[in-house]
Amino acid sequence: MDRTVLDAWVGIFVVIGIAALFVLGLKVGNAGSNFNIRETYTIHAEFDNIGGLKEQAPVKSSGVVVGRVADIEFDSKKFLARVTMKIGRNFPFPRDTSVSTLTSGLLGEQYIGLEAGGDSAMAKDGETLKLTQSAVVLEKLIGQFLYSKAAEGGGGGGGGGGDASVDKKAAKRPRA
């Protein structure tokens, strides 16, 4: 192969690589979503902690994307995060729907999960849903676990004690 043909192939592969990175960026940023945002209604929810939730994050129910996070604000009077969601009109939810901040996988993207309640009245446009569950913060969970282990017995079961059932069995064995 001569030099110009080789340069052309390298150029083609570079363009394909850049296009692949662009598509990957759209997927990660949720910009390539197929959610129809024209026919929506707005609902709100207030959380103590939303973790790393971002605007345009998906709103899912039973794993199906039913909407998007439209806005996130901080209410300085209640000291809560107020999340505004745009939900597709073809997905009505009862007024007692529970709203949770969830994570895809261990370190994946955060999204809003809706779990429908049993109320016969449906949520209206602009309504605030009351049943919310804040994000689970991994650092807090680990801290609570370590604190509870330290409070249990200061070091674990390394020396001594043993299992009481083993000691009883040893006591019942005939001696030779």
N, C-alpha and C positions, 0 to 999 in steps of 0.2 A: 504494500500500500504506500502510496506517496503521501507526503506531508499534508496536503490540502484535504484529502479524503479523511485522514485521521483526525484533523482538526474539526471537520464537519461532524463526525461521529461524536467527538467529545462535546461539541456544542449542543447536539441533540440531547445527549444524556444530561447535560447541565440544565437545559430547559425543562426536561421531564422531571428532574429532581426538584426544581423550583416550583413547578406546578403541583407536584405531590405535596410539598410543604405547605403551599397555599391552601389546598383542599384539607389537609390535616388541621391547619389553623382555623378554618371555617368550622370544622366538626367540633373541635375543642371549645371554640367560642360560641357554640350554638347558633351561629349565623346561618348555617345551612339547614335550618329547621323547616319542616313541611307543615307546621302548624298554621292554620288559617286564622289570622288575627282580626279579620274584618268583622266577623259576627261574634262579639264577645259581650260579657257583662263583667262588672268589677265587684270583687269581694275583698275584704280586708281581714287581717289577723294580727294580733299583738303577741310578741314573744319576749321572754326574759333574755334569751340569747339565740341569735340566728347563726352562730358559727361563721363560716365562710360563704354564706349565701350571697349571691350576686344578682343584680338585675338581669333579666332575660333567662334566668334559670328555669328549668321546666317545672311545671306543676303536674304531678302524676296521681292517678287513681288506679289501683290494681295494675300498675306497671305501664299504663297507657298515658301518653301526654295529653292532658285536657286543657292546658293553658300555660301561661308564662308569668313570671314575676315581673310586674310593670314598674314598681317603685319600692324603695326601702327608705324609711325615714326614722329618725329618733324622736320620740315624744319626750320632751324635756320636763313635762309636768308629771307624767307617770313613770318616767325612766324605763321605757319599754321600746323595743323596735317594732315599728308598724310596717307591715308588708302588704303591698297592694298587688293583687293578682288579677289578671285578665283571663277569664275562663270562657271557653267556647259556648255559645248559646245552646248548642245541641247536647251539652252536658250539665243538666240542672242537678244541683245538690241540695239536700235537706238543710234546714237551718241549724240542726244539731250535728253537723259534720265536724269531725275532729281534724285538725290541721297540725302536721308535724314537720319539723325540719329534719331531713334524712340525708344519708350519704350513700352514694353508689360505691359499694366495696369498702375496703378499709381506708383508703386514702383518695377515693374518687371525688367526683363533683357533688356538690350539695344541691338538693332540690326540695320542693315542697311536696309532701304526700297528703292526699285527702282521703279520709275514710268516712264514707257516708253513714249517717245516723239513721234513726227510724222515724223522725218527725215527718208528718204528712205535708207540712208547709215548706215550700222551697225557699232558698236564700234569694233575696232580691238584689237588684243592682245597687251597689254602694253599701251593702250590709257588712257588719263586722261579725265574724264567726268567733264564738267565745271559747270553744274547747281547743286549746293549743298545747303542744308539747315542744319545748325548746330543744335546740341542738344538743347532742351529747358531745361534750368536750373531752377528748381523749386524755389530755393532761390531768383534768380533774378526776377522771375515773382511776387513772394510775395512782394519783396522789391519795385518793380515798382507800384504794386497795392496800397501798403500802402503809398508810396510817393504821388501818384496821389490823394488819398483820403485826405491826409493831406493838399495838395495844393488847393483842392476844397473849403474847408471851415473851416478848423481847428476845427473839433469837431462833425460835423454831424448835424442832425436835431432834437436836443433834446428839445430846448425851444423856443417858440415864433413863428414868421413867419407864419406858417400854409400854407394851400393850397389856392391860389387865387380864384379858382373856388368855393370853399366852402364859402369864404367870400362874393362873389357876390350873391350866393343863399340866404345867410342869410340876405343880404341887401334888396332883393326883397320880402321877407315874410311880410305879413301885420302885423302890431303891434296891440296888443289888448288893 
